[in-house]
Amino acid sequence: MQEGILEAIYISAKKGEPVKSVAQVHAVPGRGLEGDRYFLDPGASAKDHKADREITLIEVEAVDAFCQEQGIKVSPADIRRNLVLRGVQLNQLVDKKFKIGEVTLRGIRLCEPCQYLANRTLPEVLPGLLHRGGLRAEILSEGEIRVGDGVDFIQEEARE
């Protein structure tokens, strides 16, 4: 059952560089998103891998609510998450599997706002996006993710 839609994809080739909007991106388990600053080279050691850096997501509704509450204008690109979704409650996806287009992901933990983000935008993002700053996820299957893809929840079978 489709639960939401992917509105935007952002990647940044190097830390500190502005994010770039792309129409699609290739996701690789254990490595991340091709072209993104956290994408691991094939020769990287296991200690270099951090599953919670493979892909980040945010709800456009959270960004809109934050802007309305603060009376400011911040774009989803300013928040620096890879995927911007509409119609999905990301906090509910911690420890859950879901698909965006042809790629299966697993939510790892909330992606809380950090001091780096506050320094790049506004100090108000720290309290304003607390517990609604997005989701860090692990890529479980390789494939393309495209703007306009649906978000589908995967029902896991009950364990006996």
trRosetta pair geometry for C-beta under 8 A, 3 or more apart (Angstrom, degrees):
i j d omega theta_ij theta_ji phi_ij phi_ji
1 152 6.6 144 70 -141 36 84
1 153 6.8 -13 65 42 87 93
2 5 7.9 35 173 -68 116 73
2 150 4.1 -54 -133 -172 119 135
2 151 6.8 102 -159 62 70 48
2 152 5.6 -53 -97 -84 53 82
3 87 6.4 179 145 129 60 98
3 88 5.6 85 119 -100 107 85
3 98 7.9 -65 37 -146 132 127
3 150 7.8 117 37 176 50 90
3 151 5.2 -65 65 95 88 95
3 152 6.6 139 6 -110 89 30
3 153 5.6 56 -22 -21 140 99
4 85 5.2 54 135 175 137 109
4 86 5.8 178 -167 87 99 46
4 87 3.5 175 -116 84 83 90
4 88 3.5 -85 -8 -44 160 93
4 150 7.2 140 80 -162 41 61
4 151 4.1 -3 61 40 89 126
5 85 6.9 156 80 -155 37 70
5 86 5.3 -13 59 58 87 95
5 87 6.1 54 13 33 76 123
5 148 6.7 -25 -171 -150 107 33
5 149 7.3 155 -155 84 62 38
5 150 6.0 -42 -100 -108 66 52
5 151 6.7 -129 -63 -1 18 91
6 9 7.1 24 167 -57 120 89
6 83 5.9 -59 -136 -164 105 108
6 84 7.4 103 -164 73 61 53
6 85 5.8 -43 -101 -100 52 74
6 100 5.7 82 -57 -163 129 116
6 101 7.3 -37 6 -32 144 99
6 145 6.9 -166 -135 174 172 98
6 146 7.3 132 80 93 137 42
6 147 5.9 -135 115 -131 99 39
6 148 6.5 -34 70 27 87 18
6 149 4.6 19 22 56 127 84
6 150 7.7 -111 -1 -57 86 8
6 151 6.7 125 -46 -51 79 94
7 60 5.7 13 33 -45 153 140
7 76 7.7 96 90 32 120 169
7 84 4.9 -62 68 103 99 98
7 85 6.6 154 8 -118 89 18
7 86 5.2 72 -39 -17 123 107
7 147 6.8 7 168 -151 20 92
8 21 6.1 -58 -163 -133 104 104
8 76 6.1 133 56 91 142 138
8 77 7.4 -85 145 -65 149 83
8 83 7.4 157 85 -156 56 42
8 84 4.0 16 51 40 97 121
8 147 6.3 15 -103 -113 30 112
9 21 6.9 110 73 -157 59 58
9 22 5.1 -58 95 67 111 80
9 23 7.2 72 40 173 121 4
9 24 6.9 90 30 -110 161 15
9 25 5.3 -166 174 -11 144 117
9 82 6.5 -5 -155 167 69 72
9 83 6.0 -13 -107 -102 68 66
9 84 7.7 -135 -63 18 29 80
9 145 6.6 141 -99 110 136 106
9 146 7.9 -82 -25 -146 140 21
9 147 5.9 -119 -5 -62 99 86
10 19 3.9 28 178 163 116 133
10 20 6.8 147 -152 66 66 35
10 21 5.9 -36 -94 -91 74 54
10 22 7.5 145 -104 15 24 80
10 76 7.7 -172 -21 123 137 92
10 77 5.6 157 -98 -122 146 75
10 80 7.1 -129 115 -143 139 36
10 81 7.0 92 53 85 119 44
10 82 5.8 -148 66 -138 70 34
10 83 7.8 -159 26 -63 74 26
10 84 7.3 58 -7 -22 106 102
11 19 6.5 143 70 -155 16 85
11 20 5.9 -30 68 57 71 88
11 22 6.1 -1 16 2 108 127
11 25 6.2 138 -42 -108 131 139
11 33 5.8 -137 -101 114 121 129
11 35 4.9 67 132 109 156 100
11 36 4.2 -108 -147 -85 103 81
11 37 7.7 166 -180 -7 78 70
11 82 6.5 32 -81 -129 66 89
12 15 7.4 93 117 -94 123 24
12 17 4.9 166 -170 78 105 93
12 18 6.8 -163 -114 107 112 25
12 19 4.6 -76 -58 -99 100 60
12 20 6.6 138 -92 4 52 79
12 36 6.6 46 47 -144 51 66
12 37 5.2 -14 93 -23 84 114
12 80 7.3 -22 -14 -146 137 96
13 17 6.1 -10 54 59 76 154
13 20 7.7 24 -19 4 88 127
13 35 6.3 -61 -90 -178 80 67
13 36 7.4 -123 -93 -134 34 17
13 37 6.2 90 144 -71 17 75
14 17 4.6 81 65 -10 84 123
14 37 5.6 113 -126 -105 12 110
15 37 5.3 129 -56 -171 61 151
17 37 7.6 163 37 -67 105 126
18 77 7.9 27 -178 160 91 116
19 77 5.3 -159 69 -163 119 87
19 80 5.7 174 -41 -121 131 65
21 77 6.7 -63 -62 -95 98 125
22 25 5.7 95 91 -62 135 92
22 35 7.4 79 -45 94 161 154
23 146 6.5 3 150 -150 74 80
23 147 5.3 -84 -152 14 57 115
24 144 5.4 2 -179 -173 122 106
24 145 6.5 164 -155 83 69 47
24 146 4.2 -20 -99 -100 101 75
24 147 7.0 -108 -66 2 60 73
25 33 4.9 7 157 -163 133 112
25 34 6.4 -180 -172 52 80 79
25 35 6.7 -118 -135 44 101 119
25 36 7.6 44 -160 -36 140 107
25 82 7.7 -95 53 -177 166 112
25 144 7.3 149 76 -152 33 62
25 145 5.4 -15 59 58 83 97
26 33 7.1 136 75 -157 48 60
26 34 4.4 18 62 12 101 127
26 142 7.6 11 178 -171 87 86
26 143 7.5 -136 -147 131 65 19
26 144 5.9 -39 -98 -96 63 64
26 145 7.9 170 -96 16 16 76
27 32 7.6 -87 -144 158 65 28
27 33 5.7 -31 -99 -98 66 70
27 34 7.9 -121 -70 -3 23 81
27 54 7.9 71 -158 163 96 104
27 55 6.7 -5 -127 -66 117 138
27 103 4.7 52 55 -127 144 151
27 139 4.8 -165 169 -134 110 139
27 141 7.9 58 101 90 114 52
27 142 6.4 -171 95 -139 70 45
27 143 6.1 -5 53 60 96 55
27 144 7.5 156 12 -108 83 13
27 145 5.6 59 -25 -17 118 112
28 31 4.1 -10 97 55 114 119
28 32 6.7 2 58 53 85 33
28 33 7.7 160 19 -93 77 22
28 34 6.7 78 -9 -49 114 87
28 39 7.6 70 43 -145 116 97
28 139 6.6 80 82 107 24 151
28 142 5.4 19 -116 -115 55 99
29 54 7.8 0 -138 -145 38 150
29 138 7.7 44 -139 163 80 85
29 139 4.8 -145 -93 106 54 92
29 140 6.0 33 -101 -149 119 14
29 141 6.6 15 -48 -74 118 11
29 142 6.0 -88 -3 -57 87 78
30 40 7.2 -75 139 53 68 134
30 49 6.1 -30 -164 -135 75 140
30 51 7.9 -42 -105 -98 47 79
30 54 7.6 -19 -58 -100 5 129
30 139 7.5 -99 -1 70 40 100
31 39 5.7 29 156 -161 90 69
31 40 4.5 -125 -136 51 68 89
31 42 7.7 -20 -99 -82 133 53
31 44 8.0 136 -117 36 81 131
31 54 7.3 84 79 -126 29 96
31 139 7.8 -49 51 56 62 137
32 36 5.6 -111 142 68 122 123
32 38 4.9 178 -117 104 165 89
32 39 4.3 -136 77 -97 115 56
32 40 6.3 116 7 0 107 76
32 53 6.7 -39 -91 119 126 78
32 54 4.5 -151 -97 -143 68 58
32 55 6.6 162 -146 -52 70 70
32 139 7.0 160 -109 -1 25 135
33 36 4.1 61 75 -5 99 130
33 38 7.7 56 35 66 82 90
33 39 6.0 -98 73 -75 44 105
33 54 7.4 117 -21 172 73 61
33 55 6.0 98 -38 -93 109 91
33 82 6.0 155 -11 -145 157 143
33 145 7.9 -59 -118 34 111 127
34 39 5.8 89 -110 -123 29 154
35 39 6.7 85 34 -16 25 150
36 39 4.9 121 61 -31 75 98
36 82 6.7 -19 -106 -106 147 118
38 50 7.9 -79 -164 61 120 100
38 53 4.4 -144 -162 154 146 108
38 54 7.0 -145 119 -99 125 23
40 44 4.2 -90 -174 27 107 155
40 48 6.1 133 -128 118 122 116
40 49 6.1 -29 -60 -93 164 78
41 44 5.1 125 60 -35 73 95
44 48 4.2 -101 177 73 110 146
44 49 6.8 125 118 -55 120 80
45 48 5.1 108 60 -4 69 101
45 49 7.9 -128 105 -10 46 85
46 49 5.7 -49 -159 21 43 115
50 53 4.4 58 87 6 104 112
50 54 7.9 -158 96 -33 59 72
51 54 5.8 -26 -164 -13 47 117
51 108 6.1 152 114 -86 105 147
51 138 4.1 -10 -179 -100 110 111
52 108 4.7 -132 -97 95 89 155
52 109 6.2 -11 -122 34 132 103
52 136 4.0 33 -163 150 86 140
52 137 7.9 84 -131 10 53 11
52 138 7.3 -45 -74 -63 42 82
53 56 8.0 -25 -143 -43 39 99
53 136 7.3 -20 -66 -153 31 118
54 137 6.8 -84 75 97 102 59
54 138 5.5 78 34 -129 142 45
54 139 4.8 -135 156 -4 138 95
55 82 5.2 -91 -155 53 71 152
55 83 6.7 24 177 -6 107 113
55 105 6.6 -84 69 -123 140 130
55 136 7.6 139 83 -160 50 51
55 137 5.1 -35 78 68 99 93
55 138 7.7 156 32 -101 95 8
55 139 5.8 95 -9 -55 124 96
56 80 7.9 24 83 120 143 68
56 81 4.3 -118 118 -144 104 80
56 82 5.0 123 54 7 68 91
56 83 7.3 -179 95 26 46 76
56 111 5.1 94 -147 -106 110 163
56 134 5.6 54 174 137 94 140
56 135 7.0 164 -156 83 58 46
56 136 5.6 -28 -103 -102 80 61
56 137 7.3 158 -98 18 29 79
57 81 5.8 83 -154 168 7 129
57 82 6.8 -45 -73 62 52 84
57 83 4.4 -23 -110 70 82 102
57 84 7.7 169 -159 -82 65 22
57 85 5.9 17 -175 -7 112 117
57 90 5.8 -177 103 -117 112 138
57 111 7.5 149 51 9 52 140
57 134 5.4 174 89 -165 47 100
57 135 4.8 -11 58 56 99 95
57 137 6.3 26 -3 -3 113 123
58 62 6.2 -110 -179 59 91 126
58 63 6.5 72 142 -42 126 107
58 76 6.3 178 85 -149 125 99
58 79 5.6 4 -16 112 174 144
58 81 4.0 143 -12 31 108 160
58 83 7.5 165 25 87 59 56
58 84 5.8 -21 70 -112 87 65
58 85 7.2 174 86 26 35 79
58 90 7.2 -80 -129 -12 27 161
58 111 7.3 -93 -74 71 86 129
58 133 6.9 -55 -112 169 109 40
58 134 3.7 -59 -84 -88 77 110
58 135 7.6 175 -77 16 42 68
59 62 4.4 93 71 -4 97 102
59 63 7.4 -170 95 -3 57 80
59 84 7.9 90 -155 -163 10 62
59 85 5.7 -47 -106 75 55 87
59 86 7.3 103 -160 -104 71 33
59 88 6.2 -150 -101 72 100 73
59 89 7.2 5 -78 -110 148 34
59 90 5.6 -147 -40 -8 102 110
59 132 7.2 -64 43 -173 115 90
59 134 7.4 -175 1 -98 65 63
60 63 5.6 -54 -154 38 42 111
60 64 6.1 43 149 -20 71 107
60 76 5.8 -50 -109 -72 78 136
60 84 5.3 69 -66 173 91 103
60 85 6.8 -147 -9 82 85 33
60 86 4.9 -21 33 -83 123 83
61 64 5.6 -53 -144 39 33 113
61 65 6.2 34 156 -21 66 106
61 86 6.9 110 -32 -134 90 66
62 65 5.8 -52 -144 36 29 110
62 66 6.3 33 155 -21 62 107
62 129 6.7 80 157 -133 114 87
62 132 4.2 -172 -138 158 127 108
62 133 7.4 -162 147 -82 146 23
62 134 7.5 -159 66 -60 154 62
63 66 5.7 -54 -149 35 30 114
63 67 6.5 29 154 -18 63 106
63 74 6.5 -125 -166 95 96 96
63 75 7.5 22 171 174 141 23
63 76 5.0 -118 -31 -84 173 75
63 79 6.1 -111 -99 -28 117 144
63 84 7.7 -27 -1 -139 143 114
64 67 5.8 -57 -150 36 30 111
64 68 6.3 27 154 -17 65 108
65 68 5.7 -56 -147 38 31 110
65 69 6.2 31 156 -19 66 109
65 132 7.6 -36 67 137 129 155
66 69 5.9 -57 -146 38 27 110
66 70 6.2 5 163 0 64 115
66 74 6.8 -40 104 50 116 126
66 124 8.0 144 -178 128 101 105
66 125 7.4 40 -175 -118 144 67
66 128 4.7 94 -144 155 103 114
66 129 5.7 -4 -95 -73 146 83
66 132 7.6 -177 -56 98 109 122
67 70 6.3 -70 -140 49 24 97
67 71 7.9 148 168 -30 55 3
67 72 5.7 -112 -142 78 68 64
67 73 5.9 48 -149 -109 124 35
67 74 5.6 -155 -85 32 101 80
68 71 7.6 24 -174 -70 27 42
69 128 6.6 172 84 -141 128 105
70 122 7.7 130 172 101 156 153
70 124 5.3 108 -121 144 140 154
70 128 5.9 -11 -53 -115 125 149
72 122 6.7 -13 160 -17 172 166
72 124 7.3 137 10 62 149 148
74 78 4.8 -113 -171 70 86 146
74 79 6.9 88 147 -51 116 87
74 121 6.0 44 -129 -161 127 130
74 122 7.1 -110 -76 11 130 117
74 125 7.5 141 -130 -83 172 110
75 78 4.9 113 57 -6 70 99
75 79 7.8 -133 101 -4 49 83
76 79 5.7 -51 -160 27 44 114
76 81 7.2 -65 179 47 89 100
76 84 4.3 48 166 -108 154 141
77 80 7.5 44 170 -70 43 44
78 120 7.4 177 -170 123 78 104
78 121 5.2 97 165 -101 114 119
79 113 8.0 -81 -147 -103 91 98
79 117 6.9 23 -150 -152 52 127
79 121 7.5 9 -85 -54 50 156
79 125 7.6 173 -113 -142 83 135
79 129 7.4 155 -130 -114 119 162
79 133 7.4 -169 -166 -157 119 77
79 134 7.3 141 148 -35 127 130
80 117 6.4 -142 31 -109 125 99
80 120 7.4 47 -33 86 135 155
81 84 6.7 121 83 -72 109 69
81 111 6.7 114 -105 104 113 155
81 134 4.8 -171 -99 -113 147 163
83 100 6.9 -31 -151 -149 159 172
83 145 7.1 -66 -95 153 126 145
85 88 4.6 -25 137 34 136 124
85 90 7.1 130 55 -63 133 108
85 100 7.9 -106 -92 -109 119 126
85 151 6.0 37 -143 -45 131 148
87 151 7.5 171 86 42 94 122
88 93 7.5 11 168 -34 111 133
88 151 5.1 -22 -75 89 139 160
89 92 4.6 53 102 4 104 116
89 93 7.7 159 99 -19 60 90
90 93 5.4 -59 -158 27 49 116
90 107 7.3 160 -174 -116 76 133
90 110 7.9 114 121 -118 105 73
90 134 6.1 -26 110 -154 164 41
90 135 4.1 -140 175 -27 119 123
91 94 6.8 -18 -173 -15 46 105
91 110 6.5 9 -113 -94 79 109
91 131 6.9 28 -100 176 136 80
91 132 7.2 -53 -47 -99 120 61
91 135 7.4 -157 -74 -75 35 105
92 96 7.2 0 134 8 66 151
93 96 4.6 -106 -152 58 55 116
93 98 5.8 -45 -138 -11 125 136
93 107 3.8 139 129 -41 85 149
93 135 5.9 10 74 -131 114 162
93 137 7.6 -22 128 -90 122 117
93 153 7.8 -135 -104 -112 98 95
94 107 4.7 -108 -98 126 27 122
94 108 7.2 -37 -140 100 73 17
94 109 6.1 47 -130 -110 111 34
94 110 6.7 -39 -76 -45 125 70
94 135 7.1 -146 -71 -133 71 108
95 106 7.4 -4 -149 178 24 96
95 107 6.3 -45 7 81 27 93
95 108 7.9 72 -64 -125 50 24
96 106 7.0 -175 92 -148 29 65
96 107 5.3 20 47 26 73 114
96 153 7.0 -25 159 -148 129 95
96 154 7.5 162 169 54 83 83
96 156 7.7 -142 -141 -13 70 120
97 104 6.1 0 -172 -175 106 103
97 105 7.0 159 -151 85 58 43
97 106 5.1 -32 -93 -95 69 80
97 140 6.9 -16 -132 4 107 159
97 154 4.2 -37 100 56 101 131
97 156 6.5 106 27 -62 112 107
98 104 7.5 164 89 -150 27 61
98 105 5.8 -22 67 63 75 91
98 106 7.9 140 19 -96 66 34
98 107 7.3 38 12 -29 111 97
98 151 6.2 14 163 -177 125 88
98 152 6.4 168 -166 86 77 46
98 153 5.2 -41 -109 -110 97 47
98 154 5.8 -159 -93 1 36 87
99 102 7.3 -35 -171 -156 114 10
99 103 6.5 153 -153 80 71 42
99 104 5.2 -38 -93 -95 83 61
99 105 7.2 150 -101 15 30 78
99 151 7.2 165 85 -154 52 44
99 152 4.6 -6 56 58 100 99
99 154 6.5 92 -20 -51 91 104
100 103 5.6 -17 64 64 78 96
100 105 6.5 18 5 -3 100 124
100 145 5.4 29 111 -132 112 111
100 149 5.2 87 171 112 73 131
100 150 7.6 -164 -141 94 51 37
100 151 5.4 -14 -97 -102 78 74
100 152 7.9 180 -76 22 33 70
101 143 6.9 -159 111 122 106 121
101 144 6.5 -80 133 100 148 68
101 145 5.1 170 31 -123 135 53
101 146 5.7 110 -91 26 148 80
101 149 3.4 -59 -59 -136 91 145
101 150 7.3 128 -70 44 46 56
102 141 7.5 -105 141 111 73 121
102 143 4.0 -113 100 159 108 155
102 144 6.3 47 42 53 118 68
102 145 7.8 -138 45 -79 70 53
103 139 6.5 -42 -177 -146 118 94
103 140 7.9 134 175 54 71 69
103 141 5.7 -172 -145 78 53 87
103 142 7.4 -55 -114 169 92 11
103 143 4.6 -159 -71 63 80 104
103 144 7.4 -150 -39 70 108 23
103 145 5.3 -47 14 -67 137 97
104 139 7.9 108 83 -169 55 52
104 140 4.3 -56 102 72 99 113
104 141 4.2 64 30 11 96 113
104 154 7.1 31 -138 -42 106 148
105 137 4.4 26 176 160 120 136
105 138 6.6 149 -161 74 68 46
105 139 6.0 -39 -105 -105 78 46
105 140 6.2 176 -102 8 20 94
106 137 6.2 159 76 -161 37 86
106 138 4.9 -13 58 56 94 99
106 140 5.7 80 -17 -45 98 122
107 135 5.2 -51 -134 -175 104 129
107 136 7.6 102 -161 77 61 47
107 137 5.2 -50 -101 -100 43 93
108 135 7.7 136 42 175 65 81
108 136 4.8 -52 59 100 111 92
108 137 5.9 172 -2 -109 87 30
108 138 5.6 94 -55 -24 113 93
109 135 7.6 169 92 -152 29 63
109 136 5.4 1 59 48 72 111
110 131 6.5 -33 -162 -130 160 47
110 133 6.8 87 166 56 96 87
110 134 7.2 126 -169 83 63 44
110 135 6.3 -58 -120 -102 42 56
110 136 7.4 44 111 8 11 86
111 133 5.3 -121 99 111 71 93
111 134 3.9 -30 60 86 119 96
111 135 5.6 -66 -4 3 102 3
111 136 4.7 128 -73 -43 97 81
112 129 7.7 144 -161 114 52 90
112 130 6.4 18 -146 -131 100 58
112 131 7.3 3 -106 -57 93 37
112 133 5.1 98 -140 44 27 140
113 117 5.0 -112 -160 75 83 141
113 118 6.6 92 155 -51 112 88
113 125 4.7 -165 -156 140 153 95
113 126 5.3 -148 101 -105 122 40
113 128 7.7 31 -2 64 161 72
113 129 4.4 97 -38 75 127 116
113 130 6.7 -80 27 -69 104 54
113 133 4.5 -157 -41 -106 74 147
114 117 5.2 102 56 9 68 99
114 118 7.2 -126 106 -2 39 91
114 126 8.0 15 -168 -105 5 86
115 118 5.3 -53 -146 39 38 115
115 119 6.2 41 154 -23 68 103
115 126 7.4 22 -87 -88 53 121
116 119 5.8 -55 -151 34 28 111
116 120 6.5 20 153 -13 63 109
117 120 5.8 -61 -147 41 32 107
117 121 6.0 -9 165 14 69 113
117 125 5.6 -105 125 109 108 148
118 121 6.5 -75 -133 56 24 83
118 122 6.8 -60 -152 98 63 30
118 123 5.0 49 -171 -115 113 44
118 124 8.0 155 -132 36 93 31
118 125 5.3 -158 -93 55 70 104
118 126 5.1 1 -78 -44 133 100
121 125 5.4 62 81 -29 129 140
122 125 5.7 122 70 -21 75 90
123 126 6.3 -31 179 8 59 112
124 127 6.8 -63 -162 50 52 88
124 128 4.8 41 152 -19 83 132
125 128 5.5 -70 -122 54 27 108
125 129 5.1 -6 -172 8 73 118
125 133 7.8 85 171 -108 94 114
126 129 7.4 -49 -111 43 5 84
126 130 6.9 29 155 -55 49 98
127 130 5.6 -32 -151 -11 36 122
129 132 5.6 -117 -161 78 58 77
129 133 4.0 84 146 -83 110 88
130 133 6.9 3 -94 -26 18 110
139 142 7.6 65 153 -85 120 48
145 149 6.1 -99 -161 14 65 156
146 149 5.1 118 63 -41 72 105
